Amino acid sequence: MNRINDKLLNWASILEPETLAQASKASTLPFIHPHIALMPDAHLGKGATVGSVIPTRGAIIPAAVGVDIGCGMAAVRTQYHRDDLKPDRSGLRTAIEAAVPTSAGAYNGRLTETAKPRIAHLTETADFDPAAYARNWTMQLGSLGSGNHFIEVCHDENGAVWLFLHSGSRGIGNKIASHHIRVAQELMTAQGVVLPDRDLAYLTEGTPEFDAYLRELRWAQNFALLNRDEMMDRVIECFAEFVGGPVEQRERVQCHHNYTERETHYGEEVWLSRKGAINAARGVPGLIPGSMGDASYVVVGRGNAESLNSSPHGAGRAYSRTKARKTFTRDQLRTAMKGIEYRDTDAFLDEIPQAYKPIDVVMDDAASLVEIRHTLRQLVNVKGD
């Protein structure tokens, strides 16, 4: 860890100047307490850096949570060993792709039996109208999305098979976040507040706008968690059919990495926004995926106070999507994915492992933040275009 200034601490050994400049701007806001913690996977984001932990007094910055509210990971350890799986895993991949809608804008055609009680719970707990943001929000539950979202079948260092996925609150969460970012910006303009970056617009605690955001934020965080649960149920069903037997969930881990919670740090209650970071309080389990084709990790938090009990959420981009498409080739992608069942298409060039920071460097940087419990290697990878 190195201290950039009194309000900015950094754990990233690979940090672009533009990323540091962005985080430095955020650290100048008057309500930051005690400091922003930059994680090892830090890279440029909208207003607030992806891979940053931002504690605030009396205010929340909607862009410091991000537009994919509640995005995170879920993993299940099964009783199966990698040697139990048939060598040809293409059928498992296509079955998962048929069971879970992938790609941007994709959603379900009907509610599954497992989705119905989850939708009922979300409906009952919403004190606003989600349909005002997205009329088809109920059909979005159980869909993956695109970009770096994935579903994987992996094995750990002992050969145990894990089911692993990454997704968030889908279109409904994006629209909720975008609305409140815009509301915050309009308030800053009306109040004459000068910001180091327009996307650092904030909502002040005790105002109707703050209360509305917090209500809808918490609902979207719950949607994201239930979305992962719904997808995991479908993946388990596909996997059970592939192996020809029931699946025991010997371990199940869930964690958000785009969210806000009320927490106590350095003796004071703050709103803690983790944007591309997970809770790494002592003993708390977590998941840190590598890029497509790289290792992923099941971890437990060490409770590092200076990091605000946080750790990275993944590898962190080294190339923008546009630059990655211009830099890498499909042959390079095939080489990187050798031995992994995936859909061989140019669509995933921007997700090639070389477009990300090396996950082993990120994990070395995070050694004081988390303890590695399991190292996962992919057998099957499912992504959306």
C-alpha positions as CSV (number, residue, x, y, z in Angstrom):
1,M,0.0,0.0,0.0
2,N,1.2,3.5,-0.7
3,R,-0.3,6.7,0.6
4,I,-1.0,9.1,-2.3
5,N,-2.3,11.8,0.1
6,D,-4.2,12.0,3.4
7,K,-7.4,11.2,1.6
8,L,-6.2,8.5,-0.9
9,L,-4.5,5.2,-0.3
10,N,-3.5,2.9,-3.1
11,W,-3.0,-0.9,-3.3
12,A,-2.5,-1.1,-7.1
13,S,1.0,-1.8,-8.4
14,I,-0.3,-1.3,-11.9
15,L,-2.0,2.1,-12.0
16,E,-2.4,4.3,-15.1
17,P,-1.9,8.1,-14.5
18,E,-5.5,8.8,-15.7
19,T,-6.9,6.5,-13.1
20,L,-4.8,8.0,-10.4
21,A,-5.9,11.5,-11.5
22,Q,-9.6,10.5,-11.5
23,A,-9.4,9.0,-7.9
24,S,-7.4,12.1,-6.7
25,K,-10.3,14.3,-7.9
26,A,-12.8,12.3,-5.9
27,S,-10.6,12.4,-2.8
28,T,-10.9,16.2,-2.7
29,L,-14.6,16.1,-2.0
30,P,-15.2,17.6,1.5
31,F,-17.3,14.8,2.9
32,I,-14.8,11.9,2.3
33,H,-13.9,10.3,5.6
34,P,-11.4,8.9,6.4
35,H,-10.0,8.3,2.9
36,I,-10.6,6.6,-0.4
37,A,-9.0,3.2,-0.8
38,L,-7.9,2.2,-4.3
39,M,-7.9,-1.5,-4.9
40,P,-5.3,-3.5,-6.9
41,D,-7.7,-3.7,-9.9
42,A,-8.4,0.0,-10.1
43,H,-9.1,1.5,-13.6
44,L,-11.1,4.4,-15.1
45,G,-14.8,4.5,-14.5
46,K,-17.7,7.0,-14.8
47,G,-16.8,9.8,-12.4
48,A,-15.6,7.4,-9.7
49,T,-12.8,4.9,-10.3
50,V,-13.7,1.2,-10.8
51,G,-11.9,-0.5,-8.0
52,S,-12.4,2.2,-5.4
53,V,-13.9,2.3,-1.9
54,I,-15.4,5.6,-1.1
55,P,-16.6,6.5,2.5
56,T,-18.8,9.6,2.7
57,R,-20.4,11.5,5.6
58,G,-23.9,12.9,5.0
59,A,-23.9,12.2,1.2
60,I,-23.8,9.5,-1.4
61,I,-22.4,9.8,-4.9
62,P,-24.6,7.7,-7.2
63,A,-21.8,7.3,-9.7
64,A,-19.6,5.9,-6.9
65,V,-21.9,2.9,-6.8
66,G,-22.1,2.6,-10.6
67,V,-24.8,1.9,-13.1
68,D,-24.9,-1.8,-12.5
69,I,-26.2,-1.6,-8.9
70,G,-25.6,-4.7,-6.9
71,C,-23.4,-6.4,-9.5
72,G,-21.5,-9.2,-8.0
73,M,-20.6,-12.9,-7.9
74,A,-22.1,-16.2,-6.9
75,A,-20.4,-19.6,-6.7
76,V,-21.4,-23.1,-5.7
77,R,-19.1,-26.0,-4.9
78,T,-20.6,-29.3,-6.0
79,Q,-19.7,-32.9,-4.9
80,Y,-18.4,-33.7,-8.4
81,H,-14.8,-34.0,-9.5
82,R,-13.5,-32.7,-12.9
83,D,-12.8,-36.4,-13.8
84,D,-16.6,-37.0,-13.5
85,L,-17.3,-34.8,-16.5
86,K,-17.4,-35.9,-20.1
87,P,-14.6,-34.6,-22.3
88,D,-17.1,-33.0,-24.7
89,R,-18.7,-30.2,-22.7
90,S,-20.2,-28.3,-25.6
91,G,-23.7,-29.7,-24.7
92,L,-23.4,-28.2,-21.2
93,R,-22.5,-24.8,-22.6
94,T,-25.3,-24.7,-25.1
95,A,-27.8,-25.9,-22.4
96,I,-26.8,-23.1,-20.1
97,E,-27.0,-20.6,-23.0
98,A,-30.6,-21.9,-23.7
99,A,-31.6,-21.7,-20.0
100,V,-30.2,-18.2,-19.3
101,P,-30.7,-15.3,-21.6
102,T,-27.4,-13.7,-22.5
103,S,-26.3,-10.5,-24.2
104,A,-27.4,-6.9,-23.7
105,G,-31.1,-6.4,-23.8
106,A,-31.9,-10.1,-23.7
107,Y,-34.6,-11.2,-21.2
108,N,-36.9,-14.2,-20.5
109,G,-40.0,-15.0,-22.4
110,R,-41.8,-16.3,-19.4
111,L,-41.5,-16.5,-15.6
112,T,-40.0,-19.8,-14.4
113,E,-41.4,-21.5,-11.3
114,T,-38.2,-20.5,-9.4
115,A,-38.5,-16.9,-10.5
116,K,-42.1,-16.4,-9.5
117,P,-41.6,-16.2,-5.7
118,R,-38.6,-14.0,-6.2
119,I,-40.6,-11.6,-8.3
120,A,-43.4,-11.7,-5.7
121,H,-40.9,-10.7,-3.0
122,L,-39.4,-7.9,-5.1
123,T,-42.9,-6.6,-5.9
124,E,-44.0,-6.7,-2.2
125,T,-40.8,-4.9,-1.0
126,A,-40.8,-2.2,-3.6
127,D,-42.1,1.1,-2.3
128,F,-41.9,2.6,-5.8
129,D,-43.0,1.4,-9.2
130,P,-40.2,-0.5,-10.9
131,A,-42.3,-0.6,-14.1
132,A,-41.8,3.2,-14.3
133,Y,-38.2,2.4,-15.1
134,A,-38.6,-0.8,-17.1
135,R,-42.0,-2.3,-18.0
136,N,-40.4,-5.8,-18.5
137,W,-38.4,-5.8,-15.3
138,T,-39.9,-9.0,-14.1
139,M,-38.6,-10.8,-17.3
140,Q,-35.1,-9.5,-16.6
141,L,-34.7,-11.6,-13.5
142,G,-32.6,-14.6,-14.4
143,S,-30.7,-13.0,-17.3
144,L,-26.9,-12.5,-17.6
145,G,-26.2,-9.5,-19.7
146,S,-23.0,-8.9,-21.7
147,G,-19.5,-7.4,-21.3
148,N,-17.6,-9.1,-18.5
149,H,-20.6,-10.9,-17.1
150,F,-20.2,-14.7,-17.3
151,I,-21.3,-18.2,-16.2
152,E,-18.5,-20.7,-15.7
153,V,-18.0,-24.3,-14.7
154,C,-14.6,-24.5,-12.9
155,H,-12.5,-26.9,-10.9
156,D,-10.4,-26.0,-7.9
157,E,-7.0,-27.2,-6.8
158,N,-8.5,-30.4,-5.5
159,G,-10.5,-31.1,-8.7
160,A,-13.8,-30.2,-7.1
161,V,-16.3,-28.7,-9.6
162,W,-17.7,-25.2,-9.0
163,L,-20.5,-23.4,-10.7
164,F,-19.6,-19.7,-10.9
165,L,-21.3,-16.6,-12.3
166,H,-21.1,-12.8,-12.4
167,S,-24.0,-10.4,-13.1
168,G,-26.0,-7.6,-11.5
169,S,-29.3,-5.7,-11.6
170,R,-29.6,-5.7,-15.4
171,G,-31.5,-3.0,-17.3
172,I,-33.7,-2.1,-14.4
173,G,-30.7,-1.3,-12.2
174,N,-29.0,0.7,-14.9
175,K,-32.1,2.9,-15.4
176,I,-32.5,3.4,-11.6
177,A,-28.8,4.4,-11.4
178,S,-28.9,6.6,-14.4
179,H,-31.9,8.5,-13.2
180,H,-30.4,9.3,-9.8
181,I,-27.1,10.3,-11.3
182,R,-29.0,12.8,-13.5
183,V,-31.0,14.0,-10.5
184,A,-27.8,14.6,-8.5
185,Q,-26.3,16.5,-11.4
186,E,-29.3,18.7,-11.7
187,L,-29.3,19.5,-8.0
188,M,-25.6,20.4,-8.1
189,T,-26.3,22.8,-11.0
190,A,-29.3,24.4,-9.3
191,Q,-27.3,24.8,-6.1
192,G,-24.3,26.2,-7.8
193,V,-22.0,23.5,-6.5
194,V,-18.7,23.3,-8.4
195,L,-17.4,19.7,-8.7
196,P,-14.0,18.4,-9.9
197,D,-16.0,16.1,-12.2
198,R,-19.7,16.4,-13.1
199,D,-20.2,12.6,-12.5
200,L,-19.2,13.1,-8.9
201,A,-22.6,14.8,-8.3
202,Y,-23.9,13.8,-4.9
203,L,-27.2,13.6,-2.9
204,T,-27.3,15.0,0.6
205,E,-28.6,12.9,3.5
206,G,-31.9,14.1,4.8
207,T,-33.3,15.3,1.5
208,P,-36.2,13.6,-0.4
209,E,-33.8,12.9,-3.3
210,F,-31.4,11.1,-1.0
211,D,-34.1,9.0,0.5
212,A,-35.6,8.1,-2.9
213,Y,-32.2,6.9,-4.1
214,L,-31.5,4.9,-1.0
215,R,-34.8,3.1,-1.2
216,E,-34.4,2.2,-4.9
217,L,-30.7,1.4,-4.5
218,R,-31.4,-1.2,-1.8
219,W,-34.2,-2.7,-3.9
220,A,-31.9,-2.9,-6.9
221,Q,-29.2,-4.5,-4.8
222,N,-31.7,-7.2,-3.7
223,F,-32.8,-7.7,-7.3
224,A,-29.2,-8.3,-8.3
225,L,-28.7,-10.9,-5.5
226,L,-32.0,-12.7,-6.5
227,N,-31.0,-12.5,-10.2
228,R,-27.8,-14.4,-9.4
229,D,-29.8,-16.9,-7.3
230,E,-32.2,-17.5,-10.1
231,M,-29.5,-18.0,-12.7
232,M,-27.6,-20.3,-10.4
233,D,-30.7,-22.5,-10.0
234,R,-30.9,-22.8,-13.7
235,V,-27.2,-23.6,-14.1
236,I,-27.5,-26.3,-11.4
237,E,-30.3,-27.9,-13.3
238,C,-28.3,-27.8,-16.6
239,F,-25.3,-29.3,-14.8
240,A,-27.4,-32.0,-13.1
241,E,-28.7,-33.1,-16.5
242,F,-25.2,-33.1,-18.0
243,V,-23.7,-35.3,-15.2
244,G,-26.8,-37.5,-14.9
245,G,-27.3,-37.0,-11.2
246,P,-28.4,-34.5,-8.4
247,V,-26.2,-31.6,-7.4
248,E,-25.2,-31.1,-3.7
249,Q,-24.4,-27.5,-2.8
250,R,-21.5,-28.2,-0.5
251,E,-20.7,-24.5,-0.3
252,R,-22.4,-21.4,-1.7
253,V,-20.8,-17.9,-1.7
254,Q,-22.5,-14.6,-2.7
255,C,-21.0,-11.1,-2.8
256,H,-21.9,-7.7,-4.2
257,H,-19.2,-5.4,-5.6
258,N,-21.2,-2.4,-6.7
259,Y,-23.1,-1.2,-3.7
260,T,-23.5,1.2,-0.7
261,E,-23.9,0.2,3.0
262,R,-23.9,2.0,6.3
263,E,-20.6,0.9,8.0
264,T,-18.4,2.1,10.8
265,H,-14.8,2.9,10.0
266,Y,-12.2,4.7,12.2
267,G,-14.9,5.1,14.8
268,E,-17.4,6.9,12.7
269,E,-20.5,5.7,10.8
270,V,-20.2,6.5,7.0
271,W,-21.9,5.6,3.8
272,L,-19.4,3.2,2.2
273,S,-19.6,2.8,-1.5
274,R,-17.7,-0.1,-3.0
275,K,-17.4,0.4,-6.8
276,G,-15.7,-2.7,-8.1
277,A,-14.7,-3.9,-4.6
278,I,-16.0,-6.6,-2.2
279,N,-16.4,-6.7,1.5
280,A,-13.2,-8.2,3.0
281,A,-14.0,-7.8,6.7
282,R,-12.3,-10.5,8.8
283,G,-13.8,-13.9,8.1
284,V,-16.2,-12.8,5.3
285,P,-16.1,-15.1,2.3
286,G,-15.7,-13.5,-1.2
287,L,-15.1,-14.2,-4.8
288,I,-12.4,-12.6,-7.1
289,P,-12.6,-13.7,-10.7
290,G,-9.8,-13.4,-13.2
291,S,-10.5,-12.5,-16.8
292,M,-11.9,-14.8,-19.4
293,G,-9.5,-17.8,-19.4
294,D,-7.6,-16.9,-16.2
295,A,-7.8,-18.2,-12.7
296,S,-10.4,-17.0,-10.2
297,Y,-10.3,-17.1,-6.4
298,V,-12.5,-18.0,-3.5
299,V,-11.2,-15.9,-0.6
300,V,-11.8,-14.8,2.9
301,G,-11.3,-11.3,4.2
302,R,-8.5,-10.3,6.5
303,G,-10.2,-7.2,7.9
304,N,-7.6,-4.7,6.8
305,A,-8.7,-1.4,8.4
306,E,-6.8,0.9,6.1
307,S,-8.6,-0.7,3.1
308,L,-11.9,-0.1,4.8
309,N,-12.3,-3.9,5.0
310,S,-12.3,-4.2,1.2
311,S,-10.5,-6.1,-1.6
312,P,-10.5,-6.1,-5.4
313,H,-13.4,-7.6,-7.3
314,G,-11.4,-8.9,-10.3
315,A,-8.5,-8.3,-12.6
316,G,-9.4,-4.8,-13.8
317,R,-9.1,-3.6,-17.4
318,A,-5.8,-2.7,-18.9
319,Y,-7.2,-2.0,-22.4
320,S,-10.5,-0.3,-23.2
321,R,-12.9,-2.4,-25.2
322,T,-12.2,-0.4,-28.4
323,K,-8.5,-0.7,-27.9
324,A,-8.7,-4.4,-27.2
325,R,-10.6,-5.0,-30.4
326,K,-7.9,-3.1,-32.4
327,T,-5.0,-4.8,-30.6
328,F,-5.8,-8.5,-30.3
329,T,-6.9,-11.2,-32.8
330,R,-9.2,-14.1,-32.7
331,D,-6.3,-16.5,-33.0
332,Q,-4.9,-15.0,-29.8
333,L,-8.2,-15.4,-28.1
334,R,-8.3,-19.1,-29.2
335,T,-4.8,-19.6,-27.8
336,A,-5.8,-18.0,-24.5
337,M,-8.9,-20.2,-24.2
338,K,-7.2,-23.5,-25.1
339,G,-8.8,-26.3,-23.2
340,I,-11.9,-24.3,-22.2
341,E,-15.3,-24.9,-23.8
342,Y,-16.6,-21.5,-25.0
343,R,-18.4,-20.0,-27.9
344,D,-15.7,-19.2,-30.5
345,T,-16.6,-15.8,-31.9
346,D,-15.1,-12.4,-32.6
347,A,-17.6,-10.9,-30.2
348,F,-15.4,-11.8,-27.2
349,L,-12.2,-10.1,-28.4
350,D,-12.7,-7.2,-26.0
351,E,-12.8,-9.8,-23.2
352,I,-9.6,-11.6,-24.1
353,P,-7.4,-12.1,-20.9
354,Q,-4.7,-9.9,-22.3
355,A,-7.1,-6.9,-22.1
356,Y,-7.0,-7.2,-18.3
357,K,-4.4,-6.8,-15.6
358,P,-2.6,-10.1,-14.8
359,I,-4.7,-11.6,-12.0
360,D,-1.7,-13.0,-10.2
361,V,-0.3,-9.4,-9.9
362,V,-3.7,-8.3,-8.6
363,M,-3.8,-11.1,-6.0
364,D,-0.2,-10.4,-4.9
365,D,-1.2,-6.8,-4.4
366,A,-4.2,-8.0,-2.3
367,A,-2.2,-10.3,-0.1
368,S,-2.8,-8.1,2.9
369,L,-6.5,-7.8,2.2
370,V,-7.7,-11.4,1.6
371,E,-6.6,-15.0,2.2
372,I,-7.0,-17.4,-0.8
373,R,-9.0,-20.5,0.0
374,H,-9.5,-21.9,-3.4
375,T,-8.0,-21.3,-6.9
376,L,-10.5,-22.0,-9.7
377,R,-9.8,-22.9,-13.3
378,Q,-12.4,-22.8,-16.1
379,L,-13.8,-25.8,-17.8
380,V,-16.7,-24.1,-19.5
381,N,-17.3,-20.4,-20.2
382,V,-20.6,-18.7,-21.1
383,K,-20.8,-15.1,-22.1
384,G,-23.1,-12.7,-23.9
385,D,-22.2,-10.8,-27.0
